[in-house]
């Protein structure tokens, strides 16, 4: 028997175990909820950061520099103590032929209080601060997971590609790398990293879109293909039904024909049996027994179904045996005619 103290111990042990399980569950839910809040806070913070970064990037000075780089109107000049970018006057003269584009450029310069396009000069430090350094920071933020590559692709891909692939910007970056070649700091490494990653992202995106198009092309048949498929299916089904019912009708007709011939044979056997009972002629009795034996052999071998085909050597052999039996016993022509109706030559 279990005493009361032992019962109390068991009861409190169970209560303690249940309480521990509940505590673990509550703790897990609390931790999960905290992570969810942190994730939402992180997402919100990243979104706010990205919006501020975008607003700071697309200033008036940035738009002006990008337009000049996109039209290849800037030349990197190292002849002065401070390297700079100046307007390529020959290209400006060529651009004047396109009145609409040249007027747009003049309007843009007017907003920046720049009166003379031909004399526009911007030093290399200004180019770095207003444009290139944004891409350097962007590459670093992408490495740290603060900004995603898909967001950068959607918003800044054209800007990054236009600047990095510009020949004069390449000259400037090369000169900066050469100047700081002995330094531990690598010049524009994040900018270069970001450009290369965007090109890989663009290739993978194009391949994915191509695969989607091919999949849709495979799955979405044209109306003509669908009609051809339906027409082919209808023909196939109609042919199958026709073949099935034709064979069925042939089997039914053939079976009825065979059964009628079999009935004639049986009637003939019954007629011979009746005739045998009425006569004491041993020759007739012998004919009757031999005929019944051949008929039984004929039925057991399954030759009965070959009566209309006349292709089986066994069936032809059986027919010849019947004819020989008739001749042996000198059966009358009427009876032979009856036999020929059953076994046509």
C-alpha positions, 0 to 999 in steps of 0.5 A: 500500500502507498502511504499518504506522504508518498502520494503527496510526493508524486502529486507535487512532482507531477505539478512541478513537471507540468509547471516546468513545461509551461515555463519553457513554452512561455519562454519560447513564445516570449523569445519568438515574439521578441525576435519578430519585433526585432526583425520588424524593427530591423526591416523598418530601420533598413527601409528608412535608411534606404529612403534617406540614402536615395534622397541624399543621392539624387540631388541636383549636382548628382543629376548634372554629373550623371547627365554629362557622363552619360553623354560623354561630355567630360574629360579627365584633366591632370594638367592642373595641380588638382585633377579635374573634369572639364567639358569636351568642347568638341562634343558640345559643338556636336551636341548643338546639332541636336537642339532638343538635347542641347536645350535640355542640358542648358536648362539643367545648367541654368537650374544650377546657376551655371551660365556657360556650359563650355567653361564648366569645370568640376574638380576630382574631389567634388566628383568623388564626394557628389557621385562616386563615393555614394557607390563606394558606400553602397557597395560596403552597405551591400556587403554588410547586408544593410541594402539588398542587391535586388534593391540596388539593381532596381534603383541604382543599376543605371547610375552605377553602370553609367559611371563605372563604364565611362572612360574618363571615370576609369582614367580617374580611378586608375590614377587614384589607384596608382597614387595610393598603390603603396597605401593599405587602403584599396581605392574604390574596391567596394564600387568595383565589387558592386558593379561586378555583382550587379552584372552577375545579378543581371545575367542571372535575372536574364537567364531566369526570365528566359527560362520563364518565357520558354516554360510559358511557351512550352505550356501555352500552346497556340489555338491552332495547336490546340485545335489540331490536338483536339481533332487528332484526339477525336479521330483516334477515339472515333477509330477506336470506337469503330474498330471495337464495335466492328469487331463486336458485330463481327464476333456476334455475326460469326458466332451466330453463323457458327452456332447455326452450323453447329446446330445443323451438325447436331441435327445431322447426328441426331438424324443418323442416330435415329436412322441407326436405331431403325436399321440393323445394317452394320455398315450404317452403324459403323458410319455413325460411330466413326462420324461421332468420333470425328465430330467429337475430335473436331469440337475438342480441338477448337476447330469449330471456330475455324469453319469460316476461315478455311486457313487452318491445315488441321481444319482442312485435314478434318474436312477431308476425313469427313469427305473420305468417311462419306465416300467410304460408306457411299453416302447419297448426294443429298447428304453430301450436299447437306455436308457442303452447306456446313463445310463450304469448299 
